[in-house]
Amino acid sequence: MNDAFLSFVSEYFSVEKKLINKKTRIEALERTAHDRIVFTFELEKHFGIEFGEEELLKLRNLGDYQALLEKKLQKKESSLKKAA
């Protein structure tokens, strides 16, 4: 898994990195019903990206989050290169 993403998840949910992987389901980490919403918002803010509502409905585990995050970051980087 991407180390920056793994570190973010570990710190956000107060879980040791060695205890989570791409198959870890997000609901296994949630403490309250609102954790997923706040986690997603904080992830967007931390990495400077935005997820679409339809994209979020498909996310089930950390691997799904990481794959979408990487896709968004690549798109962001590509846009910045074109603007330069």
Buried (B, 14 or more C-beta within 10 A) or exposed (E): BBEEBBEBBBEBBEBEEEEBEBEBEBEEBBEEEEBBEEBBEEBBEBBEBEBEEEEBEEBEBBBBBBBBBEEBBEEBEEEEEEEE
